[in-house]
């Protein structure tokens, strides 16, 4: 099932692989929920979904609480009159100015996500959403997938918080999936996929928390680029870590046709008892 959000690097196609690596649990925990694609496709009855971006969480909460109100607001935006650069810039400025109700702001974010370039969710240094108009042909409101998220998220705990706070809320029986901004593939590329700074220091803290969770008997699966430095970081924190890979198609430029297959790394932080029994 696809998310109602367009999301670069979304994991809908890899959800079953993630499920197999998690190996069960009573509650799914995602410190970087993003579009919610993994959550949508995993059969957990309970979930803790966190993200540091207030608007990502605000949108998910608004859909969770009243999907029909969000859809009603969105219908006024998904029109031919709003599908041009001038209207997009006006609505982007309105979004950045703030002051909307939760349903209004959620609909604005949904509009921007479906009309911006490549579905990117990026902010300027001042915190303003700044992605350009994407010239979509005839974008439609993703009503079916939005309602599916609302139904699945009815009992979910959705929190605006950083990954450290989400890890602090772990309990026995949790299964944790981390899909953070990935490490750069080259010295000239940047950390991608997140609206707040996320660099080597944040990755070090995240891996340390993954190891700490495993030490407490909680399995964690971490997605990353398959780079020697990433493997070394994980092994240094948790020598029992297990690595698996999956070939995925990535874009290497703004040209959507310029793509290549690259290995996706899954680092499985297994509790010592589980790793020894394998």
C-alpha positions as a Markdown table, in Angstrom:
| # | Residue | x | y | z |
|---|---|---|---|---|
| 1 | Unk | 0.0 | 0.0 | 0.0 |
| 2 | Unk | 1.4 | 3.4 | -1.0 |
| 3 | Unk | 1.4 | 6.3 | 1.4 |
| 4 | Unk | -0.8 | 9.3 | 0.7 |
| 5 | Unk | 2.4 | 11.4 | 0.7 |
| 6 | Unk | 5.0 | 11.4 | -2.2 |
| 7 | Unk | 8.3 | 10.7 | -0.4 |
| 8 | Unk | 11.8 | 10.3 | -1.9 |
| 9 | Unk | 13.3 | 7.1 | -0.5 |
| 10 | Unk | 9.9 | 5.8 | 0.6 |
| 11 | Unk | 10.0 | 2.2 | 1.8 |
| 12 | Unk | 6.6 | 0.8 | 0.6 |
| 13 | Unk | 8.3 | -1.7 | -1.7 |
| 14 | Unk | 10.7 | -2.8 | 1.0 |
| 15 | Unk | 8.1 | -3.1 | 3.8 |
| 16 | Unk | 7.9 | -6.9 | 3.6 |
| 17 | Unk | 11.7 | -7.2 | 3.8 |
| 18 | Unk | 11.6 | -4.9 | 6.9 |
| 19 | Unk | 8.9 | -7.0 | 8.4 |
| 20 | Unk | 10.9 | -10.2 | 8.0 |
| 21 | Unk | 14.0 | -8.5 | 9.6 |
| 22 | Unk | 12.0 | -7.2 | 12.5 |
| 23 | Unk | 10.8 | -10.7 | 13.2 |
| 24 | Unk | 7.6 | -9.8 | 15.2 |
| 25 | Unk | 6.9 | -7.8 | 18.3 |
| 26 | Unk | 3.9 | -6.3 | 20.0 |
| 27 | Unk | 4.5 | -2.6 | 19.0 |
| 28 | Unk | 6.1 | -1.0 | 15.9 |
| 29 | Unk | 8.3 | 2.0 | 16.8 |
| 30 | Unk | 9.5 | 4.4 | 14.1 |
| 31 | Unk | 11.7 | 7.3 | 15.2 |
| 32 | Unk | 11.6 | 8.7 | 11.6 |
| 33 | Unk | 8.1 | 8.0 | 10.4 |
| 34 | Unk | 8.3 | 10.2 | 7.3 |
| 35 | Unk | 5.5 | 9.3 | 5.0 |
| 36 | Unk | 4.4 | 6.3 | 7.1 |
| 37 | Unk | 4.8 | 3.8 | 4.3 |
| 38 | Unk | 6.4 | 1.1 | 6.4 |
| 39 | Unk | 3.8 | 1.6 | 9.2 |
| 40 | Unk | 1.0 | 1.2 | 6.6 |
| 41 | Unk | 2.3 | -2.1 | 5.3 |
| 42 | Unk | 3.3 | -3.9 | 8.5 |
| 43 | Unk | 0.8 | -5.9 | 10.6 |
| 44 | Unk | 1.4 | -4.4 | 14.0 |
| 45 | Unk | -1.7 | -3.6 | 16.0 |
| 46 | Unk | 0.1 | -0.9 | 18.0 |
| 47 | Unk | 2.6 | 1.7 | 17.0 |
| 48 | Unk | 4.7 | 4.6 | 18.3 |
| 49 | Unk | 5.5 | 7.0 | 15.4 |
| 50 | Unk | 7.8 | 9.9 | 15.9 |
| 51 | Unk | 9.4 | 12.5 | 13.7 |
| 52 | Unk | 11.3 | 15.8 | 14.3 |
| 53 | Unk | 9.4 | 17.7 | 11.6 |
| 54 | Unk | 6.3 | 19.4 | 13.2 |
| 55 | Unk | 4.4 | 19.5 | 9.9 |
| 56 | Unk | 4.9 | 15.9 | 9.1 |
| 57 | Unk | 3.5 | 15.0 | 12.5 |
| 58 | Unk | 0.8 | 17.7 | 12.3 |
| 59 | Unk | -0.4 | 16.2 | 9.0 |
| 60 | Unk | -0.5 | 12.6 | 10.2 |
| 61 | Unk | -2.3 | 13.7 | 13.4 |
| 62 | Unk | -4.8 | 15.7 | 11.5 |
| 63 | Unk | -5.6 | 12.7 | 9.2 |
| 64 | Unk | -5.7 | 10.4 | 12.2 |
| 65 | Unk | -8.2 | 12.7 | 14.0 |
| 66 | Unk | -10.4 | 13.8 | 11.1 |
| 67 | Unk | -9.5 | 12.6 | 7.7 |
| 68 | Unk | -12.7 | 13.9 | 6.1 |
| 69 | Unk | -12.0 | 17.4 | 7.4 |
| 70 | Unk | -8.6 | 17.3 | 5.7 |
| 71 | Unk | -10.1 | 16.0 | 2.5 |
| 72 | Unk | -12.7 | 18.7 | 2.5 |
| 73 | Unk | -10.0 | 21.4 | 2.8 |
| 74 | Unk | -7.9 | 19.7 | 0.1 |
| 75 | Unk | -10.7 | 19.7 | -2.5 |
| 76 | Unk | -10.5 | 23.5 | -2.7 |
| 77 | Unk | -6.8 | 23.3 | -3.5 |
| 78 | Unk | -6.6 | 20.4 | -6.0 |
| 79 | Unk | -8.1 | 22.3 | -8.8 |
| 80 | Unk | -6.9 | 23.5 | -12.3 |
| 81 | Unk | -6.8 | 27.1 | -10.9 |
| 82 | Unk | -4.3 | 26.1 | -8.3 |
| 83 | Unk | -2.1 | 24.0 | -10.6 |
| 84 | Unk | 0.3 | 26.7 | -11.8 |
| 85 | Unk | 3.5 | 28.4 | -10.6 |
| 86 | Unk | 1.8 | 31.6 | -9.4 |
| 87 | Unk | -0.9 | 29.8 | -7.3 |
| 88 | Unk | 1.7 | 27.4 | -6.0 |
| 89 | Unk | 4.0 | 30.2 | -4.8 |
| 90 | Unk | 1.0 | 32.0 | -3.2 |
| 91 | Unk | -0.1 | 28.8 | -1.3 |
| 92 | Unk | 3.5 | 28.0 | -0.3 |
| 93 | Unk | 3.8 | 31.5 | 1.2 |
| 94 | Unk | 0.5 | 31.0 | 3.0 |
| 95 | Unk | 1.8 | 27.7 | 4.4 |
| 96 | Unk | 5.0 | 29.4 | 5.6 |
| 97 | Unk | 3.2 | 32.2 | 7.2 |
| 98 | Unk | 1.2 | 29.8 | 9.4 |
| 99 | Unk | -1.9 | 30.5 | 11.4 |
| 100 | Unk | -4.1 | 27.8 | 9.9 |
| 101 | Unk | -6.3 | 25.2 | 11.7 |
| 102 | Unk | -4.8 | 21.7 | 11.8 |
| 103 | Unk | -7.0 | 20.5 | 9.0 |
| 104 | Unk | -6.3 | 23.6 | 6.8 |
| 105 | Unk | -2.5 | 23.3 | 7.4 |
| 106 | Unk | -2.6 | 19.5 | 6.7 |
| 107 | Unk | -4.4 | 20.2 | 3.4 |
| 108 | Unk | -1.9 | 22.8 | 2.4 |
| 109 | Unk | 1.0 | 20.4 | 3.1 |
| 110 | Unk | -0.7 | 17.7 | 1.1 |
| 111 | Unk | -1.2 | 20.2 | -1.8 |
| 112 | Unk | 2.5 | 21.3 | -1.6 |
| 113 | Unk | 3.7 | 17.7 | -1.4 |
| 114 | Unk | 1.7 | 16.7 | -4.5 |
| 115 | Unk | 2.5 | 19.8 | -6.6 |
| 116 | Unk | 6.2 | 20.4 | -5.7 |
| 117 | Unk | 9.3 | 19.1 | -7.5 |
| 118 | Unk | 9.7 | 15.3 | -7.0 |
| 119 | Unk | 7.7 | 15.4 | -3.7 |
| 120 | Unk | 10.7 | 16.8 | -1.8 |
| 121 | Unk | 10.1 | 18.1 | 1.7 |
| 122 | Unk | 12.9 | 20.6 | 2.3 |
| 123 | Unk | 13.3 | 23.8 | 4.3 |
| 124 | Unk | 15.5 | 26.8 | 4.1 |
| 125 | Unk | 17.8 | 27.8 | 7.0 |
| 126 | Unk | 15.0 | 29.9 | 8.4 |
| 127 | Unk | 12.6 | 27.0 | 8.4 |
| 128 | Unk | 10.5 | 27.9 | 5.4 |
| 129 | Unk | 9.4 | 25.3 | 2.9 |
| 130 | Unk | 11.2 | 26.2 | -0.3 |
| 131 | Unk | 10.8 | 23.5 | -2.9 |
| 132 | Unk | 9.9 | 24.8 | -6.4 |
| 133 | Unk | 6.7 | 24.1 | -8.3 |
| 134 | Unk | 6.9 | 20.6 | -10.0 |
| 135 | Unk | 4.6 | 21.2 | -12.9 |
| 136 | Unk | 2.4 | 18.1 | -12.3 |
| 137 | Unk | 0.0 | 17.2 | -15.1 |
| 138 | Unk | -3.2 | 16.7 | -13.1 |
| 139 | Unk | -2.6 | 15.8 | -9.5 |
| 140 | Unk | -5.4 | 14.1 | -7.6 |
| 141 | Unk | -6.2 | 13.9 | -4.0 |
| 142 | Unk | -5.0 | 10.5 | -2.7 |
| 143 | Unk | -8.3 | 9.9 | -0.9 |
| 144 | Unk | -8.1 | 6.1 | -0.7 |
| 145 | Unk | -4.6 | 6.0 | 0.8 |
| 146 | Unk | -5.3 | 8.9 | 3.1 |
| 147 | Unk | -8.4 | 7.1 | 4.5 |
| 148 | Unk | -6.3 | 3.9 | 4.8 |
| 149 | Unk | -3.8 | 5.7 | 6.9 |
| 150 | Unk | -6.5 | 7.2 | 9.1 |
| 151 | Unk | -8.0 | 3.7 | 9.7 |
| 152 | Unk | -4.6 | 2.1 | 10.4 |
| 153 | Unk | -3.5 | 5.0 | 12.7 |
| 154 | Unk | -6.6 | 5.2 | 14.8 |
| 155 | Unk | -4.9 | 3.8 | 17.8 |
| 156 | Unk | -1.3 | 4.8 | 17.0 |
| 157 | Unk | 0.7 | 7.1 | 19.3 |
| 158 | Unk | 2.0 | 9.9 | 16.9 |
| 159 | Unk | 4.6 | 12.2 | 18.5 |
| 160 | Unk | 6.5 | 15.3 | 17.4 |
| 161 | Unk | 9.9 | 14.5 | 18.8 |
| 162 | Unk | 13.5 | 13.7 | 17.9 |
| 163 | Unk | 14.8 | 10.2 | 17.7 |
| 164 | Unk | 16.4 | 10.3 | 21.1 |
| 165 | Unk | 13.0 | 10.9 | 22.8 |
| 166 | Unk | 11.4 | 8.1 | 20.8 |
| 167 | Unk | 14.2 | 5.7 | 21.9 |
| 168 | Unk | 13.7 | 6.8 | 25.5 |
| 169 | Unk | 10.1 | 5.6 | 25.2 |
| 170 | Unk | 11.0 | 2.0 | 24.2 |
| 171 | Unk | 9.6 | -0.9 | 26.2 |
| 172 | Unk | 10.0 | -4.7 | 26.1 |
| 173 | Unk | 8.2 | -6.2 | 23.1 |
| 174 | Unk | 8.9 | -3.3 | 20.8 |
| 175 | Unk | 10.3 | -3.7 | 17.3 |
| 176 | Unk | 12.1 | -0.6 | 16.1 |
| 177 | Unk | 12.6 | 0.4 | 12.5 |
| 178 | Unk | 14.9 | 3.4 | 11.8 |
| 179 | Unk | 14.9 | 5.1 | 8.4 |
| 180 | Unk | 17.0 | 8.2 | 9.0 |
| 181 | Unk | 18.6 | 10.6 | 6.5 |
| 182 | Unk | 21.2 | 8.6 | 4.8 |
| 183 | Unk | 25.0 | 9.1 | 4.9 |
| 184 | Unk | 26.3 | 10.8 | 1.7 |
| 185 | Unk | 27.4 | 8.5 | -1.1 |
| 186 | Unk | 30.3 | 10.8 | -1.9 |
| 187 | Unk | 32.4 | 13.6 | -0.3 |
| 188 | Unk | 30.5 | 16.2 | -2.4 |
| 189 | Unk | 27.0 | 15.0 | -1.7 |
| 190 | Unk | 24.9 | 16.0 | 1.3 |
| 191 | Unk | 22.8 | 14.2 | 3.9 |
| 192 | Unk | 19.4 | 13.9 | 2.4 |
| 193 | Unk | 15.8 | 13.3 | 3.2 |
| 194 | Unk | 15.3 | 15.4 | 6.3 |
| 195 | Unk | 14.4 | 19.0 | 7.0 |
| 196 | Unk | 16.7 | 19.5 | 10.0 |
| 197 | Unk | 20.5 | 19.0 | 10.2 |
| 198 | Unk | 21.5 | 15.4 | 10.4 |
| 199 | Unk | 25.2 | 14.6 | 10.0 |
| 200 | Unk | 27.9 | 12.3 | 11.3 |
| 201 | Unk | 27.3 | 13.2 | 15.0 |
| 202 | Unk | 23.6 | 12.5 | 14.7 |
| 203 | Unk | 24.4 | 9.1 | 13.0 |
| 204 | Unk | 26.8 | 8.2 | 15.8 |
| 205 | Unk | 24.2 | 9.0 | 18.5 |
| 206 | Unk | 21.5 | 7.0 | 16.6 |
| 207 | Unk | 23.7 | 3.9 | 16.2 |
| 208 | Unk | 24.6 | 4.1 | 19.9 |
| 209 | Unk | 20.9 | 4.1 | 20.8 |
| 210 | Unk | 20.3 | 1.1 | 18.5 |
| 211 | Unk | 23.0 | -0.8 | 20.3 |
| 212 | Unk | 21.6 | 0.3 | 23.7 |
| 213 | Unk | 18.2 | -1.0 | 22.7 |
| 214 | Unk | 19.7 | -4.3 | 21.6 |
| 215 | Unk | 21.5 | -4.6 | 24.9 |
| 216 | Unk | 18.0 | -4.2 | 26.6 |
| 217 | Unk | 16.5 | -7.0 | 24.5 |
| 218 | Unk | 14.9 | -4.9 | 21.8 |
| 219 | Unk | 15.6 | -5.6 | 18.1 |
| 220 | Unk | 16.3 | -2.6 | 15.9 |
| 221 | Unk | 16.6 | -2.5 | 12.1 |
| 222 | Unk | 18.4 | 0.5 | 10.6 |
| 223 | Unk | 18.3 | 1.4 | 6.9 |
| 224 | Unk | 21.3 | 3.1 | 5.4 |
| 225 | Unk | 23.5 | 3.4 | 2.3 |
| 226 | Unk | 25.8 | 0.4 | 2.1 |
| 227 | Unk | 29.1 | 2.2 | 2.8 |
| 228 | Unk | 32.2 | 0.9 | 4.6 |
| 229 | Unk | 32.0 | 3.8 | 7.1 |
| 230 | Unk | 28.4 | 2.9 | 7.9 |
| 231 | Unk | 29.2 | -0.8 | 8.5 |
| 232 | Unk | 32.2 | 0.2 | 10.7 |
| 233 | Unk | 30.1 | 2.6 | 12.8 |
| 234 | Unk | 27.5 | -0.1 | 13.4 |
| 235 | Unk | 30.1 | -2.8 | 14.2 |
| 236 | Unk | 31.9 | -0.6 | 16.6 |
| 237 | Unk | 28.7 | 0.1 | 18.5 |
| 238 | Unk | 27.3 | -3.5 | 18.4 |
| 239 | Unk | 29.7 | -6.3 | 17.3 |
| 240 | Unk | 26.7 | -8.7 | 16.9 |
| 241 | Unk | 25.1 | -6.5 | 14.3 |
| 242 | Unk | 23.9 | -8.4 | 11.2 |
| 243 | Unk | 24.0 | -6.9 | 7.7 |
| 244 | Unk | 21.7 | -7.6 | 4.8 |
| 245 | Unk | 21.4 | -5.7 | 1.5 |
| 246 | Unk | 18.7 | -5.1 | -1.1 |
| 247 | Unk | 19.2 | -3.5 | -4.6 |
| 248 | Unk | 17.1 | -0.3 | -5.0 |
| 249 | Unk | 16.8 | 2.2 | -7.7 |
| 250 | Unk | 18.1 | 5.7 | -6.8 |
| 251 | Unk | 18.1 | 9.0 | -8.6 |
| 252 | Unk | 21.5 | 10.6 | -8.9 |
| 253 | Unk | 20.4 | 14.0 | -10.2 |
| 254 | Unk | 17.3 | 16.1 | -10.7 |
| 255 | Unk | 16.8 | 14.2 | -14.0 |
| 256 | Unk | 14.2 | 11.6 | -13.1 |
| 257 | Unk | 15.5 | 9.3 | -15.8 |
| 258 | Unk | 19.1 | 9.3 | -14.5 |
| 259 | Unk | 18.9 | 6.5 | -12.1 |
| 260 | Unk | 20.9 | 3.5 | -11.1 |
| 261 | Unk | 20.7 | 0.4 | -8.9 |
| 262 | Unk | 22.5 | 0.8 | -5.5 |
| 263 | Unk | 22.6 | -1.5 | -2.5 |
| 264 | Unk | 20.4 | -0.6 | 0.4 |
| 265 | Unk | 21.9 | -1.7 | 3.7 |
| 266 | Unk | 19.8 | -3.1 | 6.6 |
| 267 | Unk | 21.7 | -3.2 | 9.8 |
| 268 | Unk | 20.0 | -5.6 | 12.3 |
| 269 | Unk | 20.8 | -4.9 | 15.9 |
| 270 | Unk | 19.8 | -8.2 | 17.5 |
| 271 | Unk | 19.9 | -8.8 | 21.2 |
| 272 | Unk | 22.8 | -11.0 | 22.2 |
| 273 | Unk | 20.5 | -13.9 | 23.1 |
| 274 | Unk | 18.9 | -13.8 | 19.7 |
| 275 | Unk | 22.2 | -13.4 | 17.9 |
| 276 | Unk | 23.7 | -16.4 | 19.7 |
| 277 | Unk | 20.7 | -18.6 | 18.9 |
| 278 | Unk | 20.8 | -17.8 | 15.2 |
